[in-house]
Amino acid sequence: MIVNISIWSLKNLIFKPKFIIPENPETMVLLMPCYNESYEECSKSLDSLVNQVHIDQHKKAIMVICDGKVRGPGMEKSTGGYLNEDILVDQTERRMIKEAYVAWDGQMMDIEISKGNYKGVPFFCIVKQQNQGKRDSLIVIRSFVYKFNVRHERPKVIFTPEFFAEMSDWMVNEAGIDNIDHLIGMDADTVFADDCISHLLVESRHPKTIGVCGYVAVDFSSRPWNIWSIYQSAEYTIAQGLRRLHQSLVTHKVSCLPGCCQLLRVCDETCGDRIIIDLFGYHPKVTDGMLKQIRATASEDRNHVCLMLMEFTHAQTRQALKAKAFTDVPHSLSVFLSQRRRWTLGATGNDLMLLTSSPLRFNLFERVVALSNVTTWTLNFFVIASLACMVNAFIHQPLWVTMAFASVMFVPLSYYLVMAMWLPENRFQRYQFLVGLAVFVTCGPFINISVTLYAIFYMDNFSWGKTRQVIAEDPEEEGAAEGEVVEKIVEPPAPGLPAPSDDIAAIASGHRCNSIPDLENQLDQVHQPYIAPAGRRRVDSILCAELEKLPDIDKLPDIRRWRTSG
């Protein structure tokens, strides 16, 4: 990898890469999914979106989707409450829509929508009344932006006519966008640098490029010398400056576009039905194996990209190192282990899929790297034995023999030291990286062993664990005293998955578990055709007439899809 990075970097300096410059500035939707983030986190993230520079000529709109109505520890309101009551206050409309769309587990979802302007940028906010997970939120928005672009072709949709019309009408009339070119995603605990989106756009203009990720850095604003944060920052830097940089420069197959800083071109390869509904939108059944469960719950961003690269081998994804996004990192061991459990299982599970299930025309080098990563994950337990053998060799073997074998270890270490010269932006960041690198080299193997053991022990736990703790309000317990709210910290189950005890009871009793639909029942039944708004003004009388044609709710099938046309 290091040799390839050097060669291709030199090549790009001599032969400048070609870019496809669009005739008109690209239009974009800025997406912020959220769950239990605080008022401060959501405000800072949204402010970083509206404060972007060098994109004034681009039409843009903000879409926020909140997954359920929960509160994090120390929060007085749910995240949805903060959004609608304290942050997105310049509203033109706010109302409930019952059974607005079909969730990825087959349920009909009630939502609350609001729209208006946030500091001069049009916004559309969706607050789901039930937790379904980030994957479901991504399916909703990615499916909509794609279906909006092809609304004149009468596409099948997972939305009711009312919900699709609300989003389409807002996009056309209030945002002034007739066709969406890019979907730019961030997390609600992430802050973009002021020029982040402009660098993502530049990198997206490479031929065949359908996805770009930025450079994710640790937010040191509060504790710049916290050793735990510095170690994780070094991990981030090494991962993005080695393998991901190699994928971007050489193979153009970046296998993970982190959702906290991501650009997707709105096209069939990224947001079409084959990817979003059939593959990425597959909801695991009780009888599915462990790997399917892990890929569905542990790493949705990596899983989406891997599925995309396997299905469309011509597609290319890249990294924009200058597009910086700052995110918070775990500050306790329990949260760190919980997060890394999901990351390591998700990465290994998807690498195993690339290795065993990708077509023959898939990039050979990336297949070999996937094999290497899967093998390395299983070899973590032998690190201590290797260190013991190395110490023994230093004592009993000639020095030149020991140094000859040890020199292999110095190659990546030398690259890390060189990386400190060009990747950090200033001297202060360079010092932080060098300190983190020292911790990474000395303690990293033992931390990796701990993460691997923790991941194996909790491999069948498909919840977020301690990564996203929430405060649940139990209406039944509120009756203990008038006005008293009883709070309790809960670890939410995997979105849409029933509790393990329910599954076991259903199987043991011989009854079918209806909470998880069969594969053939997932979002594949066509319902009443619906005419989407094709112009710049919606005719309410036509919309009402279409809605009156719908049969009674009791007569509808459990899983529904609608067809639109323009």
N, C-alpha and C positions, 0 to 999 in steps of 0.2 A: 504494500500500500504506500509506504513512504517513498519508494522509488517512483511509483506511478504518479503520486502527487507532485513530486519534483519535476518530472518530465512534462506533465500536462500543464503545470503552472508556467513553465518556461515556454511551452508551445503557445499558450494563450497570450503571453507577452509579445511573442514574435508575430503570430498570426491572430489578429483580433477576431473574436467570435462574431458571427453575424446575428443581427437582431431583426425581428419583424416589427416595424413601427406601424401601428394602426393609423388609419386615416383620421379617425375621430377619437378623442380621449375615451378610455374605457370607462364603462359604468360599473359600479360596485355596490354590493350589499355588505355592510359591516355587521358581523354576527357576534353576539355575546351571550352564550348559554350560561346559566347560573343555577345554583341549588340552595346553598345556605350561607352565601357570602354576606358580609356586613354592609352597612351603609357606606362606610369609608372605602371599602374595596370596590364596590360597584361604581361609586362616584369617580374614583381615581381612574378606573378602567375606561369609563365612558368619556371622561375628560380627555384622556390620551387619544381617543378616537377623533374627537372633534377638533383637537389641536394639531392635527397632522399638517405638515407643510408640503409644498410642491405638488399638491393634488387639487388645487382650487378649481381647475378646469374640468375635473371629473365629476359627473353626477354621482351622488352617493346617498345612501339611506342606511339607517341603523335598525336592525332587528334584534330584539332581546327575547329570549325564551327561558322562563323560569320553571324548573322541574319540581312541581309540587309546592306546598305551602308549609315550609318548615323553618325553624329558627335554629341558628347556631348558638353555642354557649355564649352567654353575655349579651345576646341580642334581645331587644324589647319587641321587635316585630319580625315577621317572616321576611325573607328576601323579597318576595312579591309585594309585601306591604310597603317596604322601603321604596321599591321602584315606583309603585303607583301613587304613593302618598307623599313622598319626600324628595324623590329624585326627578322622575318624569312628570313634573307637575303641570307643564304647559300642554294640556291635553285638549283635543278636539272631540274625542269620543272615548267612552269606556263602558263596556257592557259584557255580560256573560253570553256564551254560546254553548248550548247543550249538545253533547255528542257531535263535536266539531270534526273529529277525524278518527281514523282507525289506528290505534297504537300498534307498535311492533309485536305485541303479544296478542293482538286481535281484539282488545277491548275498545269500546267507544269512549273517547275522552272528552270531558267537559273542560272548558277553558274560559278564562277571562282575558279579554283583549282591551288594549288602550292604544291610542295613536295621537300624535301631535308633533311637537318640535322640541328638540333638546339642543339648546344653544345654537339654533340656526340650522340644525340638521333634522330632517324628518325621521321619526321613529315609529316602530310598530312593536308593541310589547305583548307577549303571550305568557300568561301565568296558568300553567296546568294545575288542575285541582287534585291531581294524584301523581305521586312520584312514579316515573317510568324509566328513569335513568338518562344519562347524557346521550346514549346512542339513539334513543327515541327522539330526543330533541333535535339531534343532527339529521335524522331521517326526515323530520317534518320540514325543516328549513331547506335542506338540500333538494328534497323532492319538489318543494314549492318553486324555488328559483328556476329549476329545470322545466317544470310544467308551465310556468308563467311564460317562458320563452317560446314554447311550442303550443300555446293555448289555442291557436287557430287551427290546429290539426286534430282537435277533439281527443286529447290524450286521456287515458285512464288515470284517475287520481285517487288518493286516499282521504281526500277532504270532502266534507259536505259542500253542496253548492253555496250555502251561506258563508261558510268560512273562506272558501277559495275566492268568492267574490269580494269579500272584505279585504283580503290581502292584495288581490289584483287591482281593485279600485284604488287602494292607497298607493300602490306602487306606481300606477299610471298617473293619477290625478295629483297626489300630494308630493310624491318623490320625483315625478316627471320622467320616469324611466320606462321605456317601452321594451327594452331588451337588456338583460343583466349579463355582463361579461365575466365578472369575477365575484366570488364569495370569499370574503376575508374573515377568518375566524380568530377569536381570542378567548381567553378565560376571564372570568370576573375577578380573579385575584392577580391579574397580569396588567402591566402598564407598558404601552408601546413608547419607544423613543419617538421624538417628533418627526423624524424622517423615515420611520420604519416602513410604512406602506409604500412610499415612493421607491424604496430599494426593492421591495417585493415585486412591484410592477415592472421594474427594469429587468429583473431576472426572469420574469414570466414571459418575456418577449423572445426568448430563445425558441427556435423552431421545435415543434412537437412537444413543447413543455406544457403540461396541464396542471402542475402543482408546484408550489414553492413554499419552503419553510424559512423562517428567520433564525436568528441566533438567540437562544434563550439564555439569559444571564441571571444570576442571583441578585435579588434586590438587597443591597447592603445599606440602605438609607438609615436604618435604625441601629444596627449592630455591625459595624464594618470589620471588626476583628473577632467576631464569634467563630471559634475554631470549628464548630460543627457546620456552620454555613460556608466557611472557607473550604473545608474538605469537599462538600457537595458542589461548590463552584468549580473546583478543580476537576471533579468528575464530569460535570457538564462540558467544560472547556475541552477536555481530552476527547470525549465522545464526539463532539461536534467538529473538532479540529482534525480528527483522524479518519474514522470510518465514514462519517457522514460527508466530510469534505471529499473523500475519495469517491463516494457514490455520486456526488454532484459533479465533480470534475471529469471523472473517467467513464463511469458506466451510465451516468444520468438516470440512476434508479435509486433515489433516496427512499428507503423502505419505511421511514417514519416521518410524517409531517406533523409535528406536535400541534395539537389543537390550540395551544396558547398563542401561537404565532404562525398563521397558515394562510396561504392563498390557493384557492382552487378555481381553475377555469370552469365556468358553467357549461358543461358539454355532456355528451352521452357517456364518456369514459369515467367521469367523476360523479355525476348526479343522475344518470339514467336509471331506468327501472332494473336493468340487469344487475347493476352494482348495488344500488340503494335498497331495492325491495327484495330481490331474489337472494343476494349474497350477504351484503352488510345487514339487511333487515331480517335475516333468518333468526327466529327466536328458538333457542334450544329447548328440546323436549326432555322430559324426565329420563327417557331411555337413551338419550345421547351420551356419548363418551365424555371422558374428562377433558380432552383437548378441545372439543367443541364448546363445552361450557366455559373453559378458560378464555378462548378466543372471543366469545360473545360478551364476556363481562370484565376482562382484565385490562384490555388495551384497545379501545375502539379506534383511536387514531391510526395506530400501526396496522391494525386489521383491515381498515378501509383501504389504505395505500397498498398493502400486500395483495389484497383481492383485486384491486384495480390493475396493478402491474402484471399479475398472472393472467387476468382476463384480456387485457389489451397490451400485448407485449411491445407494441410500437410506442406506447406512452412514455414520456420522460418526466421526471421530477427532479428538482434542484434545491439547493440551499443558497440563501442570500446572507452571507456573513455580516454584511453591513446593516441588515434589518434587525435591529436589536429590540428585544422585549425583556422586561424585568419581572421576575416572578418570585414569590415567597417560597421558602423551603421549610421542611419539617424542622422543628427545634427540639424535639424530644425523641428518644430512642424508639418508643412504641409507635409513634406516627411514622417515623422513618422506615421501620421494618414493615409496617403495613403498606406504605406506598411502594417500597421496593419489591415487596412480594408480588404486587400486581404487575409492576414493570418487568421483573425478571421472568415471571410466568408468561406474560403476554408476549415479550420479545422472543423467548425460547419457543413458545407454541407457534407463533407466526413464522419464525425461521424454519421450524420443522415442516410447516405447511409449504413454504417456498422450496424446501429441499425435496419433499416427497410428492407434492401435488402440482407443481408448476409445469407447464408444457415444455417440450423439448427445446422450443425456440426461445425460451426464457434465458436471460443473460447468464452465461456459464460462470463467470467470475462471481456473480452474486450468489449463485447456487453453491459454489465452493465456500464462500464466506459464511453462508448460512450453516453449512456443515461444520465449519470451524467453530462457530458460535455455540451450536448445540453440543459439540464435543467438549468445548471449553467449560460449558456449564456443568457437565458431569465430572470434570476433572478438578473442580475446586477443592474437593476433599483431599487431594494429593499434594496440595501446596505445602502444607507443613512438612510432609515427608520429603519433598523436594528441597526445602530449605535445610532440613537436617542433613541430607546427602551433600548439599553444597558446602556446608560447614565442615563436614567430614572430609570432603575433597581438599579443602583449603589446608587441612591439618596433615593429611597423609599423602597427597599427590604432589608431584612437581608443580611449581607455580605456573610455568608456561602452559601446562595442560589445563589447569584450572582456569586460567585467564582466557584460553582459547574457547572454552565452552561458555564462560561467563560473558564473553564479548557479545554473544547473541542478545543478552539481556540489555546491553548498553545501547543497542540500536534504537529501540523505542524511547528509552530514557533520554538519549541525545536529541531525538525529535521533540520530545516534550520541552526540553530546555530551549531549543530553537523556537518552538511555538510561543514561548514567553516573550520573544522579541517582536513578533509581528501581530499576534492576535489581541492581546490587551491594548486598550486605547491610550493609556497613560502609565506613568511610573507607579502610581499608587496601585492600580489594578495589576500591574506586573508583580509587585511585591506580594499582593494577596495571592496571586496564582502560584508563585514560587513556594510560599508557605503551605498552601493547600497541596501542592505537588509533593512536598516532603511528607506530609501526613498520608497522602495517597500511596506513595511508594512503600512506606514503612508499615502502615496499618491497613491499607486497602485489601490485601489478601485475606486477612482475618475477618474484616468486615464482610467481604464477599462470602466467606464460608458461613458466617452467621446468617446472612440474608438467604443463602441457599437452604440452609437447614430450616429456617423459619418458613420459607416458601413451600418446602416439601411437607412440613408438618401441617400447614394450613392450606394445602393445595385444594382441598374440597370445600373451602370456605369462599363462597362467591360474593360475599358482601364487601363493602369498602372498608370494613374494619374500623380502625381508629383514625383513618385518613380524613373522613368527613363525619364528625360527630354532630348530632343534631339534638335539639331540645324538643321533645314531643309534648304537646298539650292534650291531655286526655279529658274529653268533655265529661265523662262519667265521674272522674275524680274532682272536677271543678265544683261539683255539688256538695262537697264536704263543708264548704263555708261560702257564704255569698261573696262573690267577687274574688274569691281566692283561686289562683291558678297553681296547680300542682305540676312541677316540672321534674322531668327525669331524663337522663341522658340515655339514648338508645343507639345501638349500632344497626343502621337500616339494612334489611336484606337486599340481595341483588335485585335491581329494578325489574319488576315483572315476574320474578321467580317466586314460587310458593316456598314456604318454610320446608326444610327437609323432612320434618316429622309428618307434614301433610302428604308429601309424596310417598313416604314409606307406608303410611296408613292406607292411602289409596291403592297402592300396588298390593299390599298384603290382603286387603279386603276384596280384591278382584274388581274394584270399581275403577272406571277410567278417571284420570285427573283432568277435568275440563278446564282448569285454569291455564293450561298450555295447549294451544291448538295444534293439530297435526300439520304436517308440512303441506299437504294438499289444500288445507283450508286457510292458508296465510295470504290474505289480501289478494285473492285471485277471482273473486266473484264480482261480476259487473252489475251495477245497479242502474238506476234511471239516468239517461243522458241529461247533461246540463250544458247550457250555452254560456260560456264565459264572456265577460265584457271585452269586446274587441276594440272599441274606440276609446276616447279620452273621457267619456261621460257614461255613467251607468244608468240604464233605464230601469227604475225601480219597479215599474208596472210589469215589465217583462220578467224581472227576477221573481216577483211575487207570483206571477202566473206559473213559472216553472216550479216554484216551491209547492204550489197547490196541487201539482200533478203527482207529488210523491205519495206513495201509499201510507197507510197507518203504520206507526212505529212497531206495533205488535206483529205486523205481517212481514217485517223485514228480516232477512237472515242475520245471523250473529256477526258474520264478517262481511263488510261491504266495501265496494269501491264505486266511484262515480266516474262518468265520462264527461269530458268538457269539449267544447268546440268554440271557435271564434268566427 
